[in-house]
Amino acid sequence: MSSEQKDILQKAEVASLTYFKENYGIDVEFTNHKFIPADLSHTVSLTGYVKGNKDQEVFAMVDYDTYEVKTGSVPDHIKPLK
């Protein structure tokens, strides 16, 4: 992984951690990522789980031009705060 990709990944993880905390009140841990081909989208996907429960999977798609979480997914029983 290039240093540019490492930087993007770090910023995307921070944006996603904030997203899950602010919208669902949960802390998450990321275990995997995938860069979508740049000619299709400037997006990185992150997968992981709710801290303390590896069975509760989470997913985020982050636009790395804006570091905005475009899509976030949590287990059905976790409801949004807003």
PyMOL Python script that loads the backbone (N, CA, C, O; Angstrom):
from pymol import cmd

cmd.read_pdbstr("""\
ATOM      1  N   MET A   1       0.851  -1.172   0.000  1.00  0.00           N
ATOM      2  CA  MET A   1       0.000   0.000   0.000  1.00  0.00           C
ATOM      3  C   MET A   1       0.898   1.236   0.000  1.00  0.00           C
ATOM      4  O   MET A   1       1.881   1.311   0.737  1.00  0.00           O
ATOM      5  N   SER A   2       0.536   2.201  -0.843  1.00  0.00           N
ATOM      6  CA  SER A   2       1.331   3.423  -0.942  1.00  0.00           C
ATOM      7  C   SER A   2       1.102   4.297   0.293  1.00  0.00           C
ATOM      8  O   SER A   2       0.136   4.113   1.033  1.00  0.00           O
ATOM      9  N   SER A   3       2.006   5.242   0.494  1.00  0.00           N
ATOM     10  CA  SER A   3       1.835   6.146   1.639  1.00  0.00           C
ATOM     11  C   SER A   3       0.588   7.010   1.449  1.00  0.00           C
ATOM     12  O   SER A   3      -0.061   7.385   2.426  1.00  0.00           O
ATOM     13  N   GLU A   4       0.249   7.329   0.194  1.00  0.00           N
ATOM     14  CA  GLU A   4      -0.977   8.083  -0.077  1.00  0.00           C
ATOM     15  C   GLU A   4      -2.211   7.271   0.336  1.00  0.00           C
ATOM     16  O   GLU A   4      -3.135   7.810   0.945  1.00  0.00           O
ATOM     17  N   GLN A   5      -2.221   5.978   0.005  1.00  0.00           N
ATOM     18  CA  GLN A   5      -3.348   5.116   0.392  1.00  0.00           C
ATOM     19  C   GLN A   5      -3.432   4.965   1.910  1.00  0.00           C
ATOM     20  O   GLN A   5      -4.528   4.939   2.469  1.00  0.00           O
ATOM     21  N   LYS A   6      -2.289   4.867   2.574  1.00  0.00           N
ATOM     22  CA  LYS A   6      -2.287   4.772   4.042  1.00  0.00           C
ATOM     23  C   LYS A   6      -2.899   6.023   4.660  1.00  0.00           C
ATOM     24  O   LYS A   6      -3.663   5.938   5.622  1.00  0.00           O
ATOM     25  N   ASP A   7      -2.561   7.183   4.107  1.00  0.00           N
ATOM     26  CA  ASP A   7      -3.096   8.451   4.592  1.00  0.00           C
ATOM     27  C   ASP A   7      -4.609   8.514   4.364  1.00  0.00           C
ATOM     28  O   ASP A   7      -5.360   8.906   5.257  1.00  0.00           O
ATOM     29  N   ILE A   8      -5.046   8.130   3.176  1.00  0.00           N
ATOM     30  CA  ILE A   8      -6.480   8.095   2.860  1.00  0.00           C
ATOM     31  C   ILE A   8      -7.198   7.162   3.817  1.00  0.00           C
ATOM     32  O   ILE A   8      -8.244   7.516   4.362  1.00  0.00           O
ATOM     33  N   LEU A   9      -6.650   5.982   4.025  1.00  0.00           N
ATOM     34  CA  LEU A   9      -7.272   4.991   4.893  1.00  0.00           C
ATOM     35  C   LEU A   9      -7.399   5.512   6.325  1.00  0.00           C
ATOM     36  O   LEU A   9      -8.443   5.344   6.954  1.00  0.00           O
ATOM     37  N   GLN A  10      -6.356   6.136   6.835  1.00  0.00           N
ATOM     38  CA  GLN A  10      -6.403   6.673   8.193  1.00  0.00           C
ATOM     39  C   GLN A  10      -7.501   7.725   8.329  1.00  0.00           C
ATOM     40  O   GLN A  10      -8.265   7.707   9.294  1.00  0.00           O
ATOM     41  N   LYS A  11      -7.583   8.638   7.368  1.00  0.00           N
ATOM     42  CA  LYS A  11      -8.595   9.699   7.412  1.00  0.00           C
ATOM     43  C   LYS A  11     -10.002   9.117   7.254  1.00  0.00           C
ATOM     44  O   LYS A  11     -10.940   9.579   7.903  1.00  0.00           O
ATOM     45  N   ALA A  12     -10.150   8.116   6.402  1.00  0.00           N
ATOM     46  CA  ALA A  12     -11.455   7.472   6.201  1.00  0.00           C
ATOM     47  C   ALA A  12     -11.894   6.757   7.475  1.00  0.00           C
ATOM     48  O   ALA A  12     -13.077   6.778   7.817  1.00  0.00           O
ATOM     49  N   GLU A  13     -10.956   6.126   8.180  1.00  0.00           N
ATOM     50  CA  GLU A  13     -11.293   5.452   9.442  1.00  0.00           C
ATOM     51  C   GLU A  13     -11.743   6.461  10.488  1.00  0.00           C
ATOM     52  O   GLU A  13     -12.714   6.214  11.204  1.00  0.00           O
ATOM     53  N   VAL A  14     -11.054   7.595  10.589  1.00  0.00           N
ATOM     54  CA  VAL A  14     -11.435   8.631  11.550  1.00  0.00           C
ATOM     55  C   VAL A  14     -12.842   9.143  11.234  1.00  0.00           C
ATOM     56  O   VAL A  14     -13.668   9.288  12.135  1.00  0.00           O
ATOM     57  N   ALA A  15     -13.114   9.415   9.957  1.00  0.00           N
ATOM     58  CA  ALA A  15     -14.437   9.900   9.550  1.00  0.00           C
ATOM     59  C   ALA A  15     -15.510   8.868   9.883  1.00  0.00           C
ATOM     60  O   ALA A  15     -16.603   9.227  10.322  1.00  0.00           O
ATOM     61  N   SER A  16     -15.203   7.593   9.678  1.00  0.00           N
ATOM     62  CA  SER A  16     -16.176   6.524   9.936  1.00  0.00           C
ATOM     63  C   SER A  16     -16.400   6.318  11.431  1.00  0.00           C
ATOM     64  O   SER A  16     -17.532   6.102  11.863  1.00  0.00           O
ATOM     65  N   LEU A  17     -15.349   6.383  12.210  1.00  0.00           N
ATOM     66  CA  LEU A  17     -15.493   6.250  13.663  1.00  0.00           C
ATOM     67  C   LEU A  17     -16.409   7.344  14.192  1.00  0.00           C
ATOM     68  O   LEU A  17     -17.283   7.091  15.021  1.00  0.00           O
ATOM     69  N   THR A  18     -16.196   8.570  13.702  1.00  0.00           N
ATOM     70  CA  THR A  18     -17.036   9.700  14.101  1.00  0.00           C
ATOM     71  C   THR A  18     -18.481   9.480  13.658  1.00  0.00           C
ATOM     72  O   THR A  18     -19.413   9.744  14.418  1.00  0.00           O
ATOM     73  N   TYR A  19     -18.664   9.004  12.443  1.00  0.00           N
ATOM     74  CA  TYR A  19     -20.004   8.745  11.902  1.00  0.00           C
ATOM     75  C   TYR A  19     -20.780   7.756  12.783  1.00  0.00           C
ATOM     76  O   TYR A  19     -21.922   8.016  13.160  1.00  0.00           O
ATOM     77  N   PHE A  20     -20.153   6.632  13.102  1.00  0.00           N
ATOM     78  CA  PHE A  20     -20.837   5.613  13.898  1.00  0.00           C
ATOM     79  C   PHE A  20     -21.106   6.097  15.322  1.00  0.00           C
ATOM     80  O   PHE A  20     -22.147   5.774  15.896  1.00  0.00           O
ATOM     81  N   LYS A  21     -20.198   6.853  15.889  1.00  0.00           N
ATOM     82  CA  LYS A  21     -20.373   7.384  17.245  1.00  0.00           C
ATOM     83  C   LYS A  21     -21.507   8.407  17.278  1.00  0.00           C
ATOM     84  O   LYS A  21     -22.371   8.353  18.153  1.00  0.00           O
ATOM     85  N   GLU A  22     -21.502   9.347  16.317  1.00  0.00           N
ATOM     86  CA  GLU A  22     -22.497  10.422  16.304  1.00  0.00           C
ATOM     87  C   GLU A  22     -23.889   9.928  15.909  1.00  0.00           C
ATOM     88  O   GLU A  22     -24.888  10.430  16.425  1.00  0.00           O
ATOM     89  N   ASN A  23     -23.968   8.954  15.002  1.00  0.00           N
ATOM     90  CA  ASN A  23     -25.253   8.512  14.485  1.00  0.00           C
ATOM     91  C   ASN A  23     -25.853   7.318  15.218  1.00  0.00           C
ATOM     92  O   ASN A  23     -27.072   7.151  15.243  1.00  0.00           O
ATOM     93  N   TYR A  24     -25.001   6.488  15.814  1.00  0.00           N
ATOM     94  CA  TYR A  24     -25.486   5.271  16.474  1.00  0.00           C
ATOM     95  C   TYR A  24     -25.027   5.127  17.920  1.00  0.00           C
ATOM     96  O   TYR A  24     -25.508   4.246  18.634  1.00  0.00           O
ATOM     97  N   GLY A  25     -24.113   5.971  18.358  1.00  0.00           N
ATOM     98  CA  GLY A  25     -23.614   5.892  19.719  1.00  0.00           C
ATOM     99  C   GLY A  25     -22.770   4.668  19.995  1.00  0.00           C
ATOM    100  O   GLY A  25     -22.705   4.192  21.129  1.00  0.00           O
ATOM    101  N   ILE A  26     -22.112   4.149  18.943  1.00  0.00           N
ATOM    102  CA  ILE A  26     -21.294   2.935  19.109  1.00  0.00           C
ATOM    103  C   ILE A  26     -19.842   3.211  18.744  1.00  0.00           C
ATOM    104  O   ILE A  26     -19.539   4.086  17.933  1.00  0.00           O
ATOM    105  N   ASP A  27     -18.961   2.447  19.360  1.00  0.00           N
ATOM    106  CA  ASP A  27     -17.550   2.442  18.996  1.00  0.00           C
ATOM    107  C   ASP A  27     -17.318   1.209  18.133  1.00  0.00           C
ATOM    108  O   ASP A  27     -17.828   0.128  18.426  1.00  0.00           O
ATOM    109  N   VAL A  28     -16.552   1.381  17.081  1.00  0.00           N
ATOM    110  CA  VAL A  28     -16.300   0.270  16.170  1.00  0.00           C
ATOM    111  C   VAL A  28     -14.809   0.064  15.973  1.00  0.00           C
ATOM    112  O   VAL A  28     -13.991   0.939  16.258  1.00  0.00           O
ATOM    113  N   GLU A  29     -14.488  -1.101  15.484  1.00  0.00           N
ATOM    114  CA  GLU A  29     -13.107  -1.438  15.143  1.00  0.00           C
ATOM    115  C   GLU A  29     -13.110  -1.965  13.719  1.00  0.00           C
ATOM    116  O   GLU A  29     -13.883  -2.862  13.384  1.00  0.00           O
ATOM    117  N   PHE A  30     -12.249  -1.409  12.886  1.00  0.00           N
ATOM    118  CA  PHE A  30     -12.192  -1.838  11.493  1.00  0.00           C
ATOM    119  C   PHE A  30     -11.160  -2.939  11.320  1.00  0.00           C
ATOM    120  O   PHE A  30     -10.074  -2.898  11.899  1.00  0.00           O
ATOM    121  N   THR A  31     -11.526  -3.925  10.508  1.00  0.00           N
ATOM    122  CA  THR A  31     -10.657  -5.077  10.304  1.00  0.00           C
ATOM    123  C   THR A  31     -10.209  -5.243   8.857  1.00  0.00           C
ATOM    124  O   THR A  31      -9.253  -5.965   8.573  1.00  0.00           O
ATOM    125  N   ASN A  32     -10.917  -4.561   7.935  1.00  0.00           N
ATOM    126  CA  ASN A  32     -10.581  -4.730   6.531  1.00  0.00           C
ATOM    127  C   ASN A  32     -10.987  -3.486   5.751  1.00  0.00           C
ATOM    128  O   ASN A  32     -11.820  -2.700   6.202  1.00  0.00           O
ATOM    129  N   HIS A  33     -10.397  -3.320   4.592  1.00  0.00           N
ATOM    130  CA  HIS A  33     -10.737  -2.206   3.713  1.00  0.00           C
ATOM    131  C   HIS A  33     -10.535  -2.620   2.271  1.00  0.00           C
ATOM    132  O   HIS A  33      -9.836  -3.590   1.976  1.00  0.00           O
ATOM    133  N   LYS A  34     -11.160  -1.865   1.375  1.00  0.00           N
ATOM    134  CA  LYS A  34     -10.974  -2.106  -0.055  1.00  0.00           C
ATOM    135  C   LYS A  34     -11.140  -0.787  -0.793  1.00  0.00           C
ATOM    136  O   LYS A  34     -12.137  -0.087  -0.614  1.00  0.00           O
ATOM    137  N   PHE A  35     -10.169  -0.456  -1.612  1.00  0.00           N
ATOM    138  CA  PHE A  35     -10.263   0.730  -2.449  1.00  0.00           C
ATOM    139  C   PHE A  35     -11.030   0.369  -3.719  1.00  0.00           C
ATOM    140  O   PHE A  35     -10.669  -0.575  -4.421  1.00  0.00           O
ATOM    141  N   ILE A  36     -12.083   1.122  -4.009  1.00  0.00           N
ATOM    142  CA  ILE A  36     -12.812   0.949  -5.256  1.00  0.00           C
ATOM    143  C   ILE A  36     -11.925   1.527  -6.360  1.00  0.00           C
ATOM    144  O   ILE A  36     -11.295   2.563  -6.143  1.00  0.00           O
ATOM    145  N   PRO A  37     -11.852   0.898  -7.532  1.00  0.00           N
ATOM    146  CA  PRO A  37     -10.985   1.443  -8.594  1.00  0.00           C
ATOM    147  C   PRO A  37     -11.255   2.934  -8.829  1.00  0.00           C
ATOM    148  O   PRO A  37     -12.406   3.352  -8.962  1.00  0.00           O
ATOM    149  N   ALA A  38     -10.193   3.718  -8.878  1.00  0.00           N
ATOM    150  CA  ALA A  38     -10.294   5.181  -8.944  1.00  0.00           C
ATOM    151  C   ALA A  38     -11.030   5.666 -10.188  1.00  0.00           C
ATOM    152  O   ALA A  38     -11.614   6.749 -10.172  1.00  0.00           O
ATOM    153  N   ASP A  39     -11.012   4.883 -11.267  1.00  0.00           N
ATOM    154  CA  ASP A  39     -11.733   5.321 -12.465  1.00  0.00           C
ATOM    155  C   ASP A  39     -13.248   5.157 -12.305  1.00  0.00           C
ATOM    156  O   ASP A  39     -14.014   5.706 -13.097  1.00  0.00           O
ATOM    157  N   LEU A  40     -13.682   4.412 -11.297  1.00  0.00           N
ATOM    158  CA  LEU A  40     -15.110   4.245 -11.007  1.00  0.00           C
ATOM    159  C   LEU A  40     -15.595   5.207  -9.936  1.00  0.00           C
ATOM    160  O   LEU A  40     -16.662   5.808 -10.055  1.00  0.00           O
ATOM    161  N   SER A  41     -14.790   5.342  -8.887  1.00  0.00           N
ATOM    162  CA  SER A  41     -15.221   6.137  -7.742  1.00  0.00           C
ATOM    163  C   SER A  41     -14.038   6.385  -6.827  1.00  0.00           C
ATOM    164  O   SER A  41     -13.148   5.541  -6.720  1.00  0.00           O
ATOM    165  N   HIS A  42     -14.019   7.523  -6.172  1.00  0.00           N
ATOM    166  CA  HIS A  42     -12.989   7.807  -5.174  1.00  0.00           C
ATOM    167  C   HIS A  42     -13.531   7.402  -3.812  1.00  0.00           C
ATOM    168  O   HIS A  42     -13.811   8.237  -2.952  1.00  0.00           O
ATOM    169  N   THR A  43     -13.669   6.094  -3.647  1.00  0.00           N
ATOM    170  CA  THR A  43     -14.311   5.543  -2.460  1.00  0.00           C
ATOM    171  C   THR A  43     -13.487   4.398  -1.895  1.00  0.00           C
ATOM    172  O   THR A  43     -12.873   3.621  -2.626  1.00  0.00           O
ATOM    173  N   VAL A  44     -13.493   4.319  -0.570  1.00  0.00           N
ATOM    174  CA  VAL A  44     -12.888   3.184   0.115  1.00  0.00           C
ATOM    175  C   VAL A  44     -13.974   2.582   1.006  1.00  0.00           C
ATOM    176  O   VAL A  44     -14.716   3.301   1.676  1.00  0.00           O
ATOM    177  N   SER A  45     -14.051   1.253   1.001  1.00  0.00           N
ATOM    178  CA  SER A  45     -15.006   0.577   1.880  1.00  0.00           C
ATOM    179  C   SER A  45     -14.261   0.046   3.098  1.00  0.00           C
ATOM    180  O   SER A  45     -13.136  -0.444   3.000  1.00  0.00           O
ATOM    181  N   LEU A  46     -14.916   0.158   4.243  1.00  0.00           N
ATOM    182  CA  LEU A  46     -14.341  -0.317   5.500  1.00  0.00           C
ATOM    183  C   LEU A  46     -15.308  -1.310   6.126  1.00  0.00           C
ATOM    184  O   LEU A  46     -16.514  -1.069   6.168  1.00  0.00           O
ATOM    185  N   THR A  47     -14.784  -2.409   6.604  1.00  0.00           N
ATOM    186  CA  THR A  47     -15.600  -3.379   7.330  1.00  0.00           C
ATOM    187  C   THR A  47     -14.980  -3.622   8.690  1.00  0.00           C
ATOM    188  O   THR A  47     -13.769  -3.500   8.873  1.00  0.00           O
ATOM    189  N   GLY A  48     -15.830  -3.968   9.636  1.00  0.00           N
ATOM    190  CA  GLY A  48     -15.365  -4.227  10.989  1.00  0.00           C
ATOM    191  C   GLY A  48     -16.513  -4.671  11.854  1.00  0.00           C
ATOM    192  O   GLY A  48     -17.452  -5.316  11.386  1.00  0.00           O
ATOM    193  N   TYR A  49     -16.431  -4.317  13.134  1.00  0.00           N
ATOM    194  CA  TYR A  49     -17.443  -4.764  14.089  1.00  0.00           C
ATOM    195  C   TYR A  49     -17.571  -3.767  15.231  1.00  0.00           C
ATOM    196  O   TYR A  49     -16.713  -2.911  15.450  1.00  0.00           O
ATOM    197  N   VAL A  50     -18.682  -3.915  15.951  1.00  0.00           N
ATOM    198  CA  VAL A  50     -18.903  -3.112  17.144  1.00  0.00           C
ATOM    199  C   VAL A  50     -17.914  -3.587  18.202  1.00  0.00           C
ATOM    200  O   VAL A  50     -17.819  -4.783  18.475  1.00  0.00           O
ATOM    201  N   LYS A  51     -17.171  -2.642  18.802  1.00  0.00           N
ATOM    202  CA  LYS A  51     -16.184  -3.022  19.824  1.00  0.00           C
ATOM    203  C   LYS A  51     -16.842  -3.846  20.909  1.00  0.00           C
ATOM    204  O   LYS A  51     -17.907  -3.499  21.418  1.00  0.00           O
ATOM    205  N   GLY A  52     -16.195  -4.937  21.251  1.00  0.00           N
ATOM    206  CA  GLY A  52     -16.702  -5.811  22.301  1.00  0.00           C
ATOM    207  C   GLY A  52     -17.596  -6.921  21.798  1.00  0.00           C
ATOM    208  O   GLY A  52     -17.975  -7.802  22.570  1.00  0.00           O
ATOM    209  N   ASN A  53     -17.947  -6.901  20.501  1.00  0.00           N
ATOM    210  CA  ASN A  53     -18.803  -7.957  19.960  1.00  0.00           C
ATOM    211  C   ASN A  53     -18.494  -8.172  18.484  1.00  0.00           C
ATOM    212  O   ASN A  53     -19.044  -7.489  17.620  1.00  0.00           O
ATOM    213  N   LYS A  54     -17.619  -9.116  18.203  1.00  0.00           N
ATOM    214  CA  LYS A  54     -17.180  -9.364  16.826  1.00  0.00           C
ATOM    215  C   LYS A  54     -18.293  -9.916  15.939  1.00  0.00           C
ATOM    216  O   LYS A  54     -18.141  -9.957  14.718  1.00  0.00           O
ATOM    217  N   ASP A  55     -19.419 -10.344  16.537  1.00  0.00           N
ATOM    218  CA  ASP A  55     -20.547 -10.839  15.747  1.00  0.00           C
ATOM    219  C   ASP A  55     -21.396  -9.711  15.179  1.00  0.00           C
ATOM    220  O   ASP A  55     -22.221  -9.950  14.296  1.00  0.00           O
ATOM    221  N   GLN A  56     -21.211  -8.484  15.667  1.00  0.00           N
ATOM    222  CA  GLN A  56     -21.997  -7.343  15.207  1.00  0.00           C
ATOM    223  C   GLN A  56     -21.184  -6.566  14.168  1.00  0.00           C
ATOM    224  O   GLN A  56     -20.415  -5.666  14.506  1.00  0.00           O
ATOM    225  N   GLU A  57     -21.371  -6.931  12.909  1.00  0.00           N
ATOM    226  CA  GLU A  57     -20.567  -6.365  11.836  1.00  0.00           C
ATOM    227  C   GLU A  57     -21.064  -4.983  11.408  1.00  0.00           C
ATOM    228  O   GLU A  57     -22.261  -4.698  11.434  1.00  0.00           O
ATOM    229  N   VAL A  58     -20.114  -4.136  11.016  1.00  0.00           N
ATOM    230  CA  VAL A  58     -20.419  -2.805  10.495  1.00  0.00           C
ATOM    231  C   VAL A  58     -19.706  -2.633   9.161  1.00  0.00           C
ATOM    232  O   VAL A  58     -18.744  -3.336   8.850  1.00  0.00           O
ATOM    233  N   PHE A  59     -20.208  -1.674   8.380  1.00  0.00           N
ATOM    234  CA  PHE A  59     -19.682  -1.416   7.045  1.00  0.00           C
ATOM    235  C   PHE A  59     -19.818   0.077   6.754  1.00  0.00           C
ATOM    236  O   PHE A  59     -20.817   0.695   7.125  1.00  0.00           O
ATOM    237  N   ALA A  60     -18.832   0.648   6.101  1.00  0.00           N
ATOM    238  CA  ALA A  60     -18.909   2.057   5.701  1.00  0.00           C
ATOM    239  C   ALA A  60     -18.266   2.237   4.334  1.00  0.00           C
ATOM    240  O   ALA A  60     -17.266   1.597   4.007  1.00  0.00           O
ATOM    241  N   MET A  61     -18.866   3.128   3.541  1.00  0.00           N
ATOM    242  CA  MET A  61     -18.280   3.552   2.267  1.00  0.00           C
ATOM    243  C   MET A  61     -17.949   5.030   2.428  1.00  0.00           C
ATOM    244  O   MET A  61     -18.823   5.837   2.745  1.00  0.00           O
ATOM    245  N   VAL A  62     -16.691   5.378   2.209  1.00  0.00           N
ATOM    246  CA  VAL A  62     -16.232   6.748   2.438  1.00  0.00           C
ATOM    247  C   VAL A  62     -15.677   7.339   1.138  1.00  0.00           C
ATOM    248  O   VAL A  62     -14.818   6.746   0.485  1.00  0.00           O
ATOM    249  N   ASP A  63     -16.187   8.517   0.781  1.00  0.00           N
ATOM    250  CA  ASP A  63     -15.663   9.274  -0.353  1.00  0.00           C
ATOM    251  C   ASP A  63     -14.362   9.919   0.122  1.00  0.00           C
ATOM    252  O   ASP A  63     -14.375  10.726   1.051  1.00  0.00           O
ATOM    253  N   TYR A  64     -13.245   9.571  -0.505  1.00  0.00           N
ATOM    254  CA  TYR A  64     -11.982  10.106  -0.001  1.00  0.00           C
ATOM    255  C   TYR A  64     -11.582  11.432  -0.647  1.00  0.00           C
ATOM    256  O   TYR A  64     -10.456  11.895  -0.460  1.00  0.00           O
ATOM    257  N   ASP A  65     -12.485  12.042  -1.398  1.00  0.00           N
ATOM    258  CA  ASP A  65     -12.272  13.432  -1.807  1.00  0.00           C
ATOM    259  C   ASP A  65     -12.777  14.365  -0.701  1.00  0.00           C
ATOM    260  O   ASP A  65     -12.197  15.421  -0.450  1.00  0.00           O
ATOM    261  N   THR A  66     -13.872  13.955  -0.045  1.00  0.00           N
ATOM    262  CA  THR A  66     -14.506  14.790   0.982  1.00  0.00           C
ATOM    263  C   THR A  66     -14.430  14.171   2.381  1.00  0.00           C
ATOM    264  O   THR A  66     -14.688  14.847   3.377  1.00  0.00           O
ATOM    265  N   TYR A  67     -14.078  12.893   2.452  1.00  0.00           N
ATOM    266  CA  TYR A  67     -14.087  12.115   3.703  1.00  0.00           C
ATOM    267  C   TYR A  67     -15.478  12.129   4.343  1.00  0.00           C
ATOM    268  O   TYR A  67     -15.626  12.227   5.561  1.00  0.00           O
ATOM    269  N   GLU A  68     -16.477  12.030   3.487  1.00  0.00           N
ATOM    270  CA  GLU A  68     -17.865  11.915   3.924  1.00  0.00           C
ATOM    271  C   GLU A  68     -18.273  10.451   3.822  1.00  0.00           C
ATOM    272  O   GLU A  68     -18.007   9.787   2.821  1.00  0.00           O
ATOM    273  N   VAL A  69     -18.923   9.960   4.875  1.00  0.00           N
ATOM    274  CA  VAL A  69     -19.441   8.591   4.845  1.00  0.00           C
ATOM    275  C   VAL A  69     -20.691   8.608   3.971  1.00  0.00           C
ATOM    276  O   VAL A  69     -21.689   9.239   4.318  1.00  0.00           O
ATOM    277  N   LYS A  70     -20.631   7.918   2.846  1.00  0.00           N
ATOM    278  CA  LYS A  70     -21.748   7.873   1.905  1.00  0.00           C
ATOM    279  C   LYS A  70     -22.775   6.827   2.326  1.00  0.00           C
ATOM    280  O   LYS A  70     -23.977   7.025   2.152  1.00  0.00           O
ATOM    281  N   THR A  71     -22.300   5.719   2.875  1.00  0.00           N
ATOM    282  CA  THR A  71     -23.172   4.638   3.321  1.00  0.00           C
ATOM    283  C   THR A  71     -22.594   4.039   4.586  1.00  0.00           C
ATOM    284  O   THR A  71     -21.389   3.809   4.683  1.00  0.00           O
ATOM    285  N   GLY A  72     -23.459   3.790   5.552  1.00  0.00           N
ATOM    286  CA  GLY A  72     -23.048   3.113   6.774  1.00  0.00           C
ATOM    287  C   GLY A  72     -24.053   2.035   7.100  1.00  0.00           C
ATOM    288  O   GLY A  72     -25.257   2.235   6.935  1.00  0.00           O
ATOM    289  N   SER A  73     -23.583   0.906   7.555  1.00  0.00           N
ATOM    290  CA  SER A  73     -24.469  -0.211   7.868  1.00  0.00           C
ATOM    291  C   SER A  73     -24.102  -0.782   9.235  1.00  0.00           C
ATOM    292  O   SER A  73     -22.930  -0.996   9.548  1.00  0.00           O
ATOM    293  N   VAL A  74     -25.135  -1.023  10.040  1.00  0.00           N
ATOM    294  CA  VAL A  74     -24.963  -1.616  11.372  1.00  0.00           C
ATOM    295  C   VAL A  74     -25.984  -2.742  11.526  1.00  0.00           C
ATOM    296  O   VAL A  74     -26.912  -2.831  10.723  1.00  0.00           O
ATOM    297  N   PRO A  75     -25.837  -3.604  12.537  1.00  0.00           N
ATOM    298  CA  PRO A  75     -26.849  -4.630  12.777  1.00  0.00           C
ATOM    299  C   PRO A  75     -28.232  -4.002  12.983  1.00  0.00           C
ATOM    300  O   PRO A  75     -28.348  -2.888  13.492  1.00  0.00           O
ATOM    301  N   ASP A  76     -29.267  -4.727  12.584  1.00  0.00           N
ATOM    302  CA  ASP A  76     -30.662  -4.218  12.625  1.00  0.00           C
ATOM    303  C   ASP A  76     -31.092  -3.733  13.996  1.00  0.00           C
ATOM    304  O   ASP A  76     -31.850  -2.767  14.090  1.00  0.00           O
ATOM    305  N   HIS A  77     -30.635  -4.368  15.053  1.00  0.00           N
ATOM    306  CA  HIS A  77     -31.099  -3.986  16.398  1.00  0.00           C
ATOM    307  C   HIS A  77     -30.493  -2.681  16.909  1.00  0.00           C
ATOM    308  O   HIS A  77     -30.949  -2.142  17.918  1.00  0.00           O
ATOM    309  N   ILE A  78     -29.470  -2.171  16.223  1.00  0.00           N
ATOM    310  CA  ILE A  78     -28.867  -0.894  16.614  1.00  0.00           C
ATOM    311  C   ILE A  78     -29.589   0.213  15.858  1.00  0.00           C
ATOM    312  O   ILE A  78     -29.540   0.283  14.630  1.00  0.00           O
ATOM    313  N   LYS A  79     -30.252   1.064  16.604  1.00  0.00           N
ATOM    314  CA  LYS A  79     -31.068   2.121  16.007  1.00  0.00           C
ATOM    315  C   LYS A  79     -30.322   3.450  15.994  1.00  0.00           C
ATOM    316  O   LYS A  79     -29.515   3.730  16.881  1.00  0.00           O
ATOM    317  N   PRO A  80     -30.605   4.276  14.967  1.00  0.00           N
ATOM    318  CA  PRO A  80     -29.970   5.607  14.910  1.00  0.00           C
ATOM    319  C   PRO A  80     -30.364   6.452  16.109  1.00  0.00           C
ATOM    320  O   PRO A  80     -31.463   6.306  16.643  1.00  0.00           O
ATOM    321  N   LEU A  81     -29.466   7.335  16.533  1.00  0.00           N
ATOM    322  CA  LEU A  81     -29.749   8.237  17.647  1.00  0.00           C
ATOM    323  C   LEU A  81     -30.690   9.360  17.224  1.00  0.00           C
ATOM    324  O   LEU A  81     -31.447   9.885  18.041  1.00  0.00           O
ATOM    325  N   LYS A  82     -30.640   9.725  15.950  1.00  0.00           N
ATOM    326  CA  LYS A  82     -31.423  10.883  15.470  1.00  0.00           C
ATOM    327  C   LYS A  82     -32.672  10.420  14.767  1.00  0.00           C
ATOM    328  O   LYS A  82     -33.456  11.244  14.295  1.00  0.00           O
TER     329      LYS A  82
END
""", "prot")
cmd.dss("prot")
cmd.show_as("cartoon", "prot")
cmd.util.cbc("prot")
cmd.orient("prot")
